[in-house]
Amino acid sequence: MQLIYYEPIPRKLFCEPEPRLHILGTHNRVCNSTSVEKDNCQYLCCGRGYLSHHYYTMESCHCRFIWCCRVECQQCLVLKKVETCI
């Protein structure tokens, strides 16, 4: 989904918080350093840079369907990465 604007809005308007306009800014916003879309860290962070955080989480994996009618899964430890604007 994309936003549609009736008039041009300067991109930098959304970089910093502007409470009277209910604009939160992009500090601590999650971004994607490998994306070529608008969620790219360079674009979304307004050139301020970003931090990469790594963490582990448990997820279901190696799931298999058991006839009939249940699914059995193992629990796997998965390394995740999240990037946030400075």
C-alpha positions in Angstrom: 0.0 0.0 0.0 1.3 3.5 -0.9 0.3 6.9 0.3 -1.1 9.3 -2.2 -0.6 13.1 -1.7 -2.6 15.9 -3.2 0.3 18.3 -3.2 4.1 17.8 -3.1 5.5 17.3 0.5 9.2 17.8 1.2 10.6 14.4 2.2 12.6 15.9 5.0 9.4 17.0 6.7 8.9 13.5 8.0 12.5 13.0 9.3 12.2 14.9 12.5 9.3 14.8 15.0 6.6 17.5 14.5 4.0 17.0 17.3 1.6 19.7 16.1 1.3 17.8 12.8 1.3 14.4 14.5 4.5 13.5 12.7 6.7 11.1 14.8 9.9 11.3 12.8 12.0 8.4 11.8 14.3 8.0 14.9 14.3 4.3 16.0 12.2 3.4 12.9 12.8 -0.1 11.6 14.5 -0.1 8.2 16.0 -2.5 5.7 19.6 -1.9 4.6 19.3 -4.3 1.6 16.0 -3.0 0.2 15.7 -0.9 -2.9 12.3 0.3 -1.9 11.2 3.1 0.4 12.0 1.0 3.5 15.7 1.3 2.6 17.7 2.6 5.6 19.5 5.4 3.6 16.1 6.8 2.5 14.0 6.2 5.6 16.7 7.4 8.0 17.2 10.7 6.1 20.9 10.1 5.8 21.5 9.9 9.6 22.6 6.3 9.5 21.2 3.2 11.3 22.1 0.6 13.9 22.0 -3.2 13.4 20.8 -5.4 16.2 21.0 -9.2 16.3 19.0 -11.4 18.6 17.9 -15.0 18.9 14.3 -16.2 18.9 12.6 -19.6 19.1 10.5 -20.5 16.0 8.7 -23.6 14.9 10.6 -25.5 12.2 10.7 -28.8 10.4 7.0 -29.1 10.7 5.2 -32.1 9.3 1.6 -33.0 8.8 0.4 -36.1 10.7 -2.6 -37.9 9.2 -5.2 -36.9 10.3 -5.2 -34.0 11.4 -2.4 -32.4 13.3 1.0 -30.7 12.6 4.1 -31.5 14.6 7.0 -29.1 14.7 10.4 -28.8 16.3 11.5 -25.6 18.0 14.6 -24.0 16.5 16.8 -21.2 17.7 17.0 -18.6 14.9 19.3 -15.6 14.6 17.4 -12.5 13.5 18.6 -9.0 12.5 16.8 -5.7 12.8 18.0 -2.3 11.7 16.8 0.9 13.2 17.3 4.5 12.2 19.6 6.6 14.4 
